[in-house]
Amino acid sequence: MPAGLHELIGIFDVLAEDDWAHDEIPSVMAAAGSVAMDPLVAYVLDMTNDEFAIPLALQSLVEIGKRQGKLRKPVIERLVYCLQHTAKQDQGLNGLIVAELVSLKAVEAMPAIRAAFAEDVLDWSVCGDLEDVELGMGLRTQRDTPRPNYQQPVDDDTEFEDDDEDYEPLVEQVIRAEPKIGRNDPCPCGSGKKYKKCCMP
């Protein structure tokens, strides 16, 4: 176990507000490799952790799979485990997990993903609908149904403005390979808010 690994994961809640952390920590975790996977899974599944820190742990887990080919399969298995064991009401996190599985082209995870759609435990504004996911996985080349309207209220009192027609789920960003959106950048939905205060999972 690399020295300080558990301690570093333990302060994700402090680091989550730091853009540098989101750029650098996944690389550190990827270098740690297999020994970092289970602690990261435990962090993702602990709903007492900061809501902005959990995606950092998830991103770190995915980076391990992307950078270390031999660990891709065990990373996907752990992502599927997370999808199946998160709190069902945490639809945003479930949607983010699916979006990350798409980024890994984890076709082998489709049975679990389809089950999650069937159980209606996903936020479609994060991962897209099932056809979007299948497009992202390379399992289809076009939609069979009209694309859903992914505009959703930010909260009970505030809705997206009329010029938010370009809002896209994260799966579409994966498909187009657009540059990563910084936490403090303007939200791509057009609300005028920072990404971390608006549509960031």
C-alpha positions as CSV (number, residue, x, y, z in Angstrom):
1,M,0.0,0.0,0.0
2,P,1.6,3.3,-1.1
3,A,2.3,5.5,1.9
4,G,-0.4,8.1,2.5
5,L,-2.9,6.6,0.0
6,H,-5.7,6.2,2.6
7,E,-4.9,9.6,4.0
8,L,-5.2,11.2,0.6
9,I,-8.5,9.6,-0.1
10,G,-9.7,10.6,3.3
11,I,-9.3,14.3,2.4
12,F,-11.1,14.2,-0.9
13,D,-13.9,16.2,0.7
14,V,-11.4,19.1,1.3
15,L,-9.8,18.7,-2.1
16,A,-13.0,18.5,-4.1
17,E,-13.3,22.3,-4.4
18,D,-9.9,22.5,-6.0
19,D,-9.7,22.3,-9.8
20,W,-6.1,21.1,-9.5
21,A,-7.2,18.1,-7.5
22,H,-9.6,17.0,-10.2
23,D,-6.8,17.3,-12.8
24,E,-4.0,15.6,-10.7
25,I,-5.4,13.2,-8.2
26,P,-6.9,10.7,-10.7
27,S,-3.3,10.5,-12.2
28,V,-1.9,9.8,-8.7
29,M,-4.5,7.1,-8.1
30,A,-3.9,5.6,-11.5
31,A,-0.2,5.3,-10.6
32,A,-1.2,3.5,-7.4
33,G,-3.1,1.0,-9.5
34,S,-4.9,-2.0,-8.0
35,V,-4.3,-1.1,-4.4
36,A,-6.3,2.1,-4.8
37,M,-9.4,0.5,-6.4
38,D,-11.2,-0.9,-3.3
39,P,-10.6,2.1,-1.1
40,L,-12.1,4.3,-4.0
41,V,-15.1,2.0,-4.3
42,A,-15.7,2.3,-0.6
43,Y,-15.5,6.1,-0.8
44,V,-18.0,6.2,-3.7
45,L,-20.5,4.1,-1.8
46,D,-20.2,6.0,1.4
47,M,-23.1,8.5,1.1
48,T,-21.8,10.4,4.1
49,N,-19.0,11.8,1.9
50,D,-19.2,15.1,0.3
51,E,-21.4,15.1,-2.8
52,F,-18.6,16.8,-4.9
53,A,-15.9,14.5,-3.6
54,I,-17.6,11.3,-4.6
55,P,-17.3,12.1,-8.3
56,L,-13.5,12.7,-7.7
57,A,-13.2,9.2,-6.3
58,L,-15.2,7.8,-9.2
59,Q,-13.1,9.7,-11.7
60,S,-9.9,8.3,-10.0
61,L,-11.2,4.8,-10.3
62,V,-12.0,5.2,-14.0
63,E,-8.5,6.7,-14.6
64,I,-7.0,3.5,-13.3
65,G,-8.9,1.5,-15.9
66,K,-7.9,3.9,-18.7
67,R,-4.2,4.1,-17.9
68,Q,-3.6,0.5,-16.8
69,G,-5.1,-1.8,-19.4
70,K,-4.8,-4.9,-17.3
71,L,-6.9,-3.3,-14.7
72,R,-9.7,-2.2,-17.1
73,K,-11.8,-5.3,-16.5
74,P,-11.6,-5.2,-12.6
75,V,-12.4,-1.4,-12.7
76,I,-15.5,-2.1,-14.8
77,E,-16.5,-4.8,-12.4
78,R,-16.2,-2.4,-9.5
79,L,-18.2,0.3,-11.4
80,V,-21.0,-2.2,-12.0
81,Y,-20.8,-3.1,-8.3
82,C,-21.2,0.6,-7.5
83,L,-24.1,1.0,-9.8
84,Q,-25.8,-2.0,-8.2
85,H,-25.1,-0.9,-4.6
86,T,-25.6,2.9,-4.5
87,A,-28.6,4.3,-2.8
88,K,-31.4,4.0,-5.4
89,Q,-32.5,7.6,-4.7
90,D,-29.1,8.9,-5.8
91,Q,-30.0,9.0,-9.4
92,G,-27.3,11.6,-10.3
93,L,-24.5,9.4,-9.1
94,N,-26.0,6.4,-10.9
95,G,-26.1,8.4,-14.0
96,L,-22.5,9.5,-13.6
97,I,-21.4,5.9,-13.1
98,V,-23.1,4.9,-16.4
99,A,-21.5,7.9,-18.2
100,E,-18.1,6.7,-16.9
101,L,-18.8,3.1,-18.1
102,V,-19.6,4.6,-21.5
103,S,-16.2,6.5,-21.4
104,L,-14.6,3.1,-20.9
105,K,-16.7,1.6,-23.7
106,A,-17.7,-1.1,-21.2
107,V,-20.1,-3.0,-23.4
108,E,-19.8,-5.9,-20.9
109,A,-21.6,-3.7,-18.4
110,M,-24.7,-3.3,-20.6
111,P,-26.8,-5.9,-18.7
112,A,-26.4,-4.0,-15.5
113,I,-27.0,-0.7,-17.2
114,R,-30.2,-1.9,-18.8
115,A,-31.3,-3.2,-15.5
116,A,-30.7,0.2,-13.9
117,F,-32.8,1.9,-16.7
118,A,-35.6,-0.7,-16.2
119,E,-35.6,0.2,-12.4
120,D,-35.6,3.9,-13.3
121,V,-32.7,4.7,-10.9
122,L,-30.8,7.0,-13.3
123,D,-30.8,10.7,-13.9
124,W,-31.0,10.8,-17.7
125,S,-29.7,14.4,-17.8
126,V,-26.4,13.0,-16.7
127,C,-26.0,9.9,-18.8
128,G,-28.6,10.2,-21.5
129,D,-31.3,7.6,-22.2
130,L,-30.6,4.0,-23.1
131,E,-30.3,4.8,-26.8
132,D,-27.7,7.5,-26.0
133,V,-25.8,5.0,-23.9
134,E,-25.9,2.4,-26.7
135,L,-24.7,5.0,-29.2
136,G,-21.8,5.9,-26.8
137,M,-21.0,2.2,-26.5
138,G,-20.9,1.8,-30.3
139,L,-23.8,-0.6,-30.2
140,R,-26.0,1.5,-32.5
141,T,-25.3,4.1,-35.2
142,Q,-28.5,6.1,-34.9
143,R,-31.5,6.6,-32.7
144,D,-34.8,4.8,-33.3
145,T,-36.8,7.3,-31.2
146,P,-36.8,11.1,-30.9
147,R,-34.2,12.3,-28.5
148,P,-35.6,13.2,-25.1
149,N,-35.6,16.8,-23.8
150,Y,-33.0,16.7,-21.1
151,Q,-33.8,20.1,-19.7
152,Q,-34.7,19.8,-16.0
153,P,-35.3,22.2,-13.1
154,V,-32.3,23.1,-11.1
155,D,-34.4,23.2,-8.0
156,D,-38.0,23.8,-7.0
157,D,-37.9,27.5,-7.7
158,T,-35.4,27.9,-10.6
159,E,-35.7,26.4,-14.1
160,F,-33.3,26.6,-17.1
161,E,-33.9,29.6,-19.3
162,D,-35.3,29.4,-22.8
163,D,-31.8,29.6,-24.3
164,D,-30.7,26.3,-22.7
165,E,-31.5,24.2,-25.7
166,D,-27.9,23.1,-26.1
167,Y,-27.8,21.3,-22.8
168,E,-26.4,17.8,-23.3
169,P,-26.0,14.8,-21.0
170,L,-22.4,13.7,-20.1
171,V,-22.6,10.7,-22.4
172,E,-22.9,13.1,-25.4
173,Q,-19.8,14.9,-24.2
174,V,-18.0,11.5,-24.2
175,I,-19.1,10.8,-27.7
176,R,-17.9,14.1,-29.0
177,A,-14.8,14.0,-26.9
178,E,-15.2,17.7,-26.0
179,P,-12.7,19.4,-23.6
180,K,-13.2,18.7,-20.0
181,I,-15.4,21.3,-18.2
182,G,-13.7,22.9,-15.2
183,R,-15.7,23.0,-11.9
184,N,-15.5,26.8,-11.9
185,D,-16.2,27.2,-15.6
186,P,-19.6,28.5,-16.8
187,C,-22.1,25.7,-16.9
188,P,-22.6,24.4,-20.5
189,C,-26.4,24.4,-19.9
190,G,-26.3,28.2,-20.3
191,S,-27.7,29.1,-16.9
192,G,-24.9,31.5,-16.1
193,K,-23.9,29.6,-13.0
194,K,-20.6,27.9,-12.3
195,Y,-20.6,24.2,-13.4
196,K,-20.1,23.0,-9.9
197,K,-23.2,24.9,-8.7
198,C,-25.4,23.9,-11.5
199,C,-25.3,20.7,-13.6
200,M,-22.2,19.0,-12.2
201,P,-23.2,15.6,-10.8
